[in-house]
Amino acid sequence: MVKPTRMTKQKKVILDILRSTKCHPSADWVYEQAKKIVPDISLGTVYRNLNVLRDMGEILELNYGSTYARYDGTPENHYHFCCEKCYNLYDVTIPVYHGLDKMVHDTTGFDVRYHRMEFYGICDTCRLSS
């Protein structure tokens, strides 16, 4: 169980930054944005608060096999598209198919809490610039 944590100024700034962007930024990008609002914030503080916000269920941490994580200010389960050329991540606005959770449960007996699904290919910007 995650113990309750107070919403510090730094944590609120980081959460506001993530909720106000449609991109799925790295911690470094969040840090650069946060410094504009809280000039004395450290990169370590950003990482710690990203982890706390993730553990609180306020944000999603997305790992796609790269050397760094991306963060998503929309904590509700949703799908993503990853461009294999520019590596941008996009939200896919289709309903989450909860029937998959039941299929996994019926097949394995496992209790599924949620699932993640990513689609891979080439985004319109990259496709049109080729």
C-alpha positions in Angstrom: 0.0 0.0 0.0 1.3 3.5 -0.9 1.3 5.8 2.1 -0.4 9.2 1.6 2.0 11.9 0.6 1.5 15.7 0.7 1.4 17.7 -2.5 4.6 19.8 -2.3 5.1 22.8 -4.6 7.6 20.8 -6.7 5.3 17.8 -7.0 2.4 20.0 -8.1 4.6 21.8 -10.7 5.7 18.5 -12.1 2.2 17.1 -12.2 0.9 20.3 -13.9 3.6 20.1 -16.5 2.8 16.5 -17.3 -1.0 17.2 -17.4 -0.6 20.2 -19.7 1.4 18.4 -22.5 0.3 15.8 -25.0 3.9 14.6 -25.5 5.3 11.8 -23.3 8.4 13.5 -22.1 11.6 12.3 -20.4 12.5 13.3 -16.9 15.1 15.7 -18.4 12.4 17.5 -20.4 10.2 17.8 -17.3 13.2 19.1 -15.4 13.9 21.8 -18.0 10.2 22.9 -17.9 10.1 22.8 -14.1 13.2 25.0 -13.8 11.3 27.8 -15.6 8.8 27.8 -12.7 11.0 26.7 -9.8 14.6 27.8 -10.7 16.3 26.0 -7.8 14.7 22.6 -8.5 17.2 19.8 -8.9 17.1 16.9 -11.4 17.1 14.5 -8.4 14.0 16.2 -7.0 12.3 15.8 -10.4 13.2 12.0 -10.5 12.1 11.5 -6.9 8.8 13.3 -7.5 8.1 11.4 -10.7 8.5 8.1 -8.8 6.2 9.3 -6.0 3.6 10.5 -8.5 3.8 7.2 -10.4 3.4 5.3 -7.1 0.4 7.5 -6.2 -1.2 6.6 -9.5 -1.2 10.2 -10.7 1.0 9.6 -13.7 2.2 6.6 -15.9 5.8 5.7 -16.4 6.3 4.3 -19.9 9.4 2.2 -20.6 9.9 1.1 -24.2 13.3 -0.6 -24.0 15.3 2.7 -24.3 17.7 4.0 -21.8 15.2 6.3 -20.2 11.5 6.3 -19.3 8.8 8.6 -20.6 6.0 9.9 -18.5 2.3 10.4 -19.2 0.1 12.8 -17.2 -3.0 10.7 -18.1 -3.1 8.0 -15.5 -6.1 6.2 -16.8 -5.4 3.1 -18.8 -5.1 4.0 -22.5 -3.1 2.9 -25.6 -0.1 4.3 -27.3 1.5 4.5 -30.7 5.3 4.6 -31.0 6.8 5.8 -34.2 9.7 3.6 -35.2 11.3 6.5 -37.1 11.1 9.6 -34.8 10.4 7.6 -31.6 7.5 10.0 -30.7 4.8 8.5 -28.6 1.1 9.3 -29.2 -2.0 8.6 -27.3 -4.4 6.4 -29.2 -7.9 7.5 -28.5 -9.8 4.2 -28.7 -11.7 2.6 -25.9 -9.7 0.2 -23.7 -10.8 -3.3 -24.5 -11.4 -4.8 -21.0 -12.4 -8.1 -22.7 -8.7 -8.9 -22.9 -8.4 -8.8 -19.1 -11.2 -11.4 -18.9 -9.6 -13.6 -21.6 -6.3 -13.6 -19.8 -8.1 -14.4 -16.5 -10.2 -17.2 -18.1 -7.1 -18.7 -19.7 -4.6 -18.4 -16.8 -6.7 -17.8 -13.7 -4.6 -14.7 -13.1 -6.2 -11.6 -11.6 -5.5 -8.8 -14.2 -5.5 -5.3 -12.7 -4.9 -3.5 -16.0 -3.1 -4.1 -19.3 -0.9 -2.0 -21.6 -1.0 -2.0 -25.3 1.3 -0.3 -27.8 1.1 0.0 -31.5 4.3 0.5 -33.6 4.7 1.9 -37.0 5.4 5.2 -38.8 3.6 8.4 -37.8 2.0 10.7 -40.4 4.7 13.3 -40.0 7.5 10.8 -40.8 5.4 9.0 -43.5 4.7 12.3 -45.3 8.3 13.5 -45.1 9.8 10.4 -46.7 
